[in-house]
Amino acid sequence: MPELPEVETVRAGLASLVAGSRIVAAEVRRDSCVRLLPGGPPQFAAMTADARIASVVRRGKFLWLPLLHADDDAPAEALSAHLGMSGQFRVHEGADAPDPHPHCRARLTLERDGSPLTLDFLDQRTFGYLHVEPLVETADALAGGEGSALAAVPGSVAHIGRDALDPHLDPVAAARAWRRGARGIKQVLLDQTLVSGIGNIYADEALWVARVHPERPAHAVSPSQARSLVDASREVMSRALAQGGTSFDALYVNVNGESGYFSRSLEAYGRGGEACRRCGRPLRRASIGGRASHWCATCQRRYAPRA
């Protein structure tokens, strides 16, 4: 599933191309793509018709486009995009858009400054979906996410924590939240209600950088380790973002169809059996909480409670 760097790469690409554009028409090519709307494709087309895309915003892995209708002073609702395992956006400039890809689930016809655009939502595995929903005020009255100063998020995102790269994230509070409970620390890092945007790849990478074993109970993580994990999460995702995210196959590409290259720089994820670049010992691989996990048994010591 795309994580913060991949979704931010998509957000930035979309913002540069479609922010400020008007939705001329919406064609839903697979009904399940708008499954949360009781009226299905006709309701989706009606709710987006003639709306202007005010901006493109992201919190963690969640992406949305605030919509301005004719009588709006400020956006009151948003077109939310849940990418699932394989959701992608492709933007085609000009009047001659190619025929829809076989995995195209929805096509939006746009107009920006008099020029036509086509925005396609592709989803091979069909877990992703589009939704039009109300915006709600943020609990802290601060900007909802990257890409807009509006202090609002879609209702489906209201329970999601600020992400590791959000300037409004309180790192001390985040470190404190990560130290609560008996769950393994990797499971805690994956909890999007605490700090969002971290998925399986970057959890393994952050734990390797901070030298913390993925199964160490949260309550056994020291304050300094927890703060190191916050810093490590920011570090690895910032480096990944600079390289366009992590791509292992064609399921993740940016809005121009290009892959990210951070997979070449991974230290832990996907490297089970290979030498740790810090100590030279083979990296371990096992399923933890149903997720493939990778770590160095030498650098990331297993927790042993005192007798």
Secondary structure by P-SEA (a helix, b strand, c coil): cccaaaaaaaaaaaaaccccccccccccccccccccccccaaaaaaaaccccccbbbbcccbbbbbbbcccccccccccccccccccbbbbbcccccccccccccbbbbbccccbbbbbbbbbcccccbbbbbbbbbcccccccccccccccccccccccccccccccccaaaaaaaaacccccaaaaaacccccccccaaaaaaaaaaaccccccccccccaaaaaaaaaaaaaaaaaaaaacccccccccccccbbbbcccccccccccccccccccccbbbbbbccccbbbbbccccccccccc
